[in-house]
Amino acid sequence: MSKPWNQTRVTAALGIEYPIVQGPLGGLSSQRLTAAVSNFGGLGSFGAHGLEPQAIADKIAEIRLLTSKPFAMNLWVSMEDDGAVASDSAAFQRALSHLAPHIASVGGTEPTFSSYKPLRFEDQARVLLDAKVPVFSFIYGIPPKEILDETRKQNIITIGTATTPDEALSLEQAGVNLVVASGFEAGGHRGSFLRSSEDSLTGTISLVPQTVDAVKIPVIAAGGITDARSIAAAFALGAEGVQMGTVFLACEESGAHPLHREAILSGKAGHTSLTRGFTGRLARGIHNELLQTLNRPGTEILPYPLQRALMRNLAMPAQQAGKAELLALWAGQSANLARCPSVDELLTLLVSGAAERINLLM
């Protein structure tokens, strides 16, 4: 008799019941969402890459008040792009010129240039190690050997992200425990690190089996996975778990603004596009007026994270004005399939539906 569909190397390694990982969602994470997914039996995740070390420590403590189950904290190994430190006031003004009319239209205040103050990945990672988080996940590279050595000493499970089979192999060779194979259908950032993001646009259905064949460590499929059908498809391709972002972003428990959740759940999120305009790094969001503006030829985009910081000056007033067309609305290509009455109801449907479909494949 075959074992239950949810008993995989992913669930065994992570100490969870169901091989469903909530995507970390960057600045749209919430402690409530992370804990809700973990309490159900999946792996809740919190995207902490934009936070100061003390703020990360506070978030970990808050999550631990809400759950005793395993959860992941997610960081970006590569914290800045070339040119971020040297970028000057003139570049800032050129990038601002494309946003200034939009900022004015929603009553925002035009920002002024200030020098870049970098965050260090090593300082952020130290907080995760000191807190002995259950799972340390990351994108945009591979942490230094000494950090990975310490995760092993402390029995912290590591999850790296690959957008090509070669990246997955590099992660395995570095001793990372699990790998997320992230297809270009995914919303937000995917974390390419061996080649440019534009040269790493492999779809999930192609990437997952190639990654499964390339590495011996368990593979978690990501990108366009929003329902039981896509979970079953990922398992048929050889994955032993799935990571889902957009579907959880639509949940009331997420940190997304109501306008963002409404855009995903409206049935009008079928047109998504890639852009560097929201942060300086290539990412996928719902095609709207803002994305169209930033993707026009000749538009100056600052290096990451300067562009991301600049965009915040539009986000707040646009939210207050109820102007979804001027917000960065992160979403994957399957956003129109997203349904989330609540985390528990969503996961109940996903688990029962996946079991039914995967058992038919066995």
N, C-alpha and C positions, 0 to 999 in steps of 0.2 A: 504493500500500500504506500502511495507517495505521501511525503510529508506535506503539511499545510503550506499554502503559497507564501505565507508571511514569514516562515522560518527560513531565513537566508543568512548568508555570511554578514550582510549589512546589519540585520537585527541583532545577530549574535555579538558582533563587534561593538555595537553602540549600546547594547543592553536595553533595547526597546521592543515593543510588541509588533509594530507594523513598520514595514520598510518605506515609510513616507517621511521625507525631510521637507520642512517648510523652508523655502528660500529665505535668505537673511534680509532681503528688502532694503538694504542700505539705510538711509535716513528715515525710512517709513516703517521701521520696526517698532514694536511695542512690547513691553514686558508682559502685558496681558495676553497678546497673541502667542508669544513664545511659550509661555506657561500652559496655555490652553491646548496647544498641539502636543506638548510633552505629556501633559496629564492624561490625554486621550490614549497615548501609547505610540505616537510618532516622535519625531525629533524636532522640537521647536528651535529656531535659530534667531539670533539678534545681530544685526549688522552694526558694528561699532567703529568702522574705519574712520569716521569723521569726528570722533570724540577724543577729548583729552583723557589722559590716563585715569585721573581721579573720577571723571564722569563714567568711564568704563567700569571701574570698581563699584561705583554706586549702582549701575544697572545690574551687574552680576548679583549684588546683594538683594536688590529688589526682586529679581527673577527667583532667587532662592527662597524668598518669602512666599512665593506663589506656587512653587512646585518643588518636589523632592526627586523628580525624575530627571534623567539625562537631558541636557540642552547644549546647544552649540553657540559659541561666540565667534563671529566672523570678522576678519581683518583683511586689508589689502596689503600685500607684501611690498608692492611698488606704490609709494605714496605721492610721487610727483613726477611730472613729465619734464623732459629736457626743456630748458628755457624758463622754467617757473621762477627760479631764484633771480635770474637776470631780467625778467620782464619788467618794463618800465611804465611810467605814467603815459607816455605817448601810445603804447600798445593798449593800455587800459582805456584810454579815450576813444580809440578806434573801435574797440569791441563794444564799448558802451553806446556808441552812436547808433548801433542797430537796435538797441533795447530802449534807448531814451524815450522815443515816441510812445512805446507801450507802457513804460513806467509812468509817464505823464498822463496817459489816458485813464489810468486807474487811481490817480491821485497820489502816487508814490513820490518819494524824495530821491532825487538823483544822487548816487553815491560819489564819493571822492576817492582818489587813489591812496592806498596805504601799502607799505612794504609787506612782502610775503613772510609769514612766520610759519615755518614748517613743523609738522608733527612727525615724530619718528616711529616707524613700525616697531623697532626694538623696544621702545618705551611702552608702547601699547601691549606688545606681546608679554612683557614682564608682568603686567597686571594679570593677564590670563594665567600665567604660570604660578604666580604667587597665590592666586585665588583657587588654583587647582580645578579649573573648570572641567566638566566631564569631556567636552568635545571642543577642539580648536579647528575651525574651518577657515580657509583663506582662498583668495583669488589673486591674479596678477603676479604669479611667480612662486618661488619655493623659499621658505624661511631659511636663514643660515643654519648650518649644521648644528651649532651649539644649542640653538633653540629646539630643533627637532630631537636632539639627544636628551634634553631636559623633559620634553613631553613624554618620551618613552620611560624615563626614570620615574615620572609621576603617574604613569598609566593614563595619560591624557590621550584620547583618540584623535588623530589628525585626519582631516578631509581636505584634499587639494582639488583644484578645479582645472580641467583641461578642455581646450577647444579644438585640439588635434590629437591624434594617437601619439605623436611624438612627445607632446606635452605630458600626456598620461604616463608614458614610459619614463620620462625624466622624474616625475613625481614618485613613481614606484622605486626607481633607483635611489632616490633620496631617503627612502624608508617611510614614506607617507602611507597611512593605513588604508584609506579609501579614496577613490577618485570620482568626482562628478564629471561626467561627459556632457558638456553644455553645448547644445546645438544652437544655430543662429536664430531659431525661432524665439528664443528666450527674451523676455522683457528686461530692460535695464542693461547693466554691464555684464559681460561674460568673462573677462579676465584673461585674454590671450597674452602669452609672454615669450614665446619663441619666435613668432613672426608677428607682423602687424595685425591688428584686429581685422582690417579689410582683407587681409590675405589668410584669414583663419575662419572663413564663413562656411563651415560644414554643417549641413542639416542634421537633426537628431537621428533620423532613420538611417543615415549613412555613418554618422560618427559613432553611435553606440556599438554596433557589431565590430567595427574596426578596432575600437578601444578594448572591447572584451577580448579580442584575439591578440592584442598587443601586450596586455598586462595580465599578471596573475592575481593581483589584488581585486577586491570586489568593486564593481562599477555601478554608480548611481546615475540614472539617465535624467537629463534636464533639457527643457526647451520645448514649449508647445504642449506640455502635459497638464491637462486640466480636468480629466474625468476618468472613470473606470476603464473606458475603452483604450485611452492612451497609456494608462498604467499597464494593462494587459499587453499592449503592443510593445512597450519597453521591455517587459519580461520576455516576450517572444524573441526579442533581439539579443537577449543574453544579460540584460541588466538584472541586478539583484535588489534594486531599490530605485525610487524616483525622488526627484526634488521638484517641488512645485512652488512657484512664486506668485504669479498674477492671480491665481485662484484664491490665495490667502490674502492678497492685497485688497481684494474686494470685500473681505469680511469686516464686519463692524468692529472687531477686536483689533484690527491693524491700526498702524499709525497714519494711514493715508487720510487726507482731507476728504470730507463728504463729497466734494465736487469730483475728486479723483475716483472714488468708489462708484459714484453715479455714472461717470463716463464709461467705466468698465462694464457695469451691469445694464447699461442702457440699450445694448444690442447695436450700438453704433461705433464699436471699437474694432471693426474689421480691418480698417486701414491703419497699419502701423508702419513706421519708417525708422531707419537708422540715422543717427545724427551725432556729431561731436559737439553740437551747439549747446546742449544742456549742461555739460560738465567739462568739456575739453577732451573726453574720451568717448569712443564709439559706443553707443547704447541705443536701445530700441524703446520707442514710446508711441503713443497714439498720435497720428498725423493731425495736427491742428494749425491754427494761424501762427503760433509761436514757432513751432518746428519748421514750418514752411519759411518763415522769415530767416531763421538761423541757417537753413540749408541753401539759401540763395548763393550763387557764385559770387566770390569776392567778399563775403562776410568774414570779418576778422574774428577768430575764436582764440581765446587765451589758452595757454597750457593748463592741464589739470594740476592742482585743484583751483586755479585762479578763476577759470570760467564758472566753475560751480559756485564759488563765493559770490561772483558778480550776479549770477542768476537769482540769488536769494533776495536781492533788492527789488525784483519784480514779483517773486512768488508771494510774499506776504500781502502787499496791496491788491494783487490779483485775486487772492483768496477772499479777502475782505469785500472786494467788489463783486464776487460771484462770477468771475470771468474765467471759465475753464479753458477757453481758447488761448489764454495767455499763461497756462501752467504747463510744466513738464509732467506729462501724464504717462508714467512708466507702464508698459504693458507688453506682453508677448503676442505672438501672432494668433494664438487661440483665445484671445481675451473674450471674444463673443460667446465662448462656451462656458465662461466662468459664472458660477452660481454659488452664493454663500449666505444662506440664512443665518447660520452661526457656525463656529468652528466644529462643535460637536456634531451638528446635523450634517455638515459637509463631510467630515471624516467618516461618519457612519455610512453615508451613501457610497463614498469612495471605497471603503473596506469591503462592504457587502458586494458591491458591483464588481470589484477587482477579483474577489474570491470566486464569484460565479464564472467570470470570463476566463481566468487563469486556470481554474480547475478543468475547464473544457479543453484547454491546450495540453494538459498533462496526460 
